[in-house]
Amino acid sequence: MSSSDETRARIDALVKQHRVLLFMKGERRFPQCGFSASVVQILDALLPEYATVDVLADPEIREGIKEYSQWPTIPQLYVEGEFQGGCDIVREMFASGELQKKLGGPAAAARA
């Protein structure tokens, strides 16, 4: 198995392991870019718990996630194994209520 295959397998396992997973720059409590901070702020308003992966801590994951999703930027949000998008898309989904529905239906929508 090549290193890119191993990285893809690691990413795939992470995506499948967590209901809500955010690949971001930095950590949930200390985002390292404004776009990551914006998505964290939205998710924090909607969910008590979700997983994050700091792409700055692992260059292979940082590059591999872009290939995995066919999306060039970070952050990247996955819900139930499905890629949702980056910062602008997450903001749009939040503003329209679509993100609240994806994350948990009535309870999440009521908190929004």
Secondary structure, 3 states (H helix, E strand, C coil): CCHHHHHHHHHHHHHHHCCEEEEECEECCEECCHHHHHHHHHHHHHCCCCEEEEHHHCHHHHHHHHHHHCCCCCCEEEECCEEEECHHHHHHHHHHCHHHHHHHHHHHHHHC
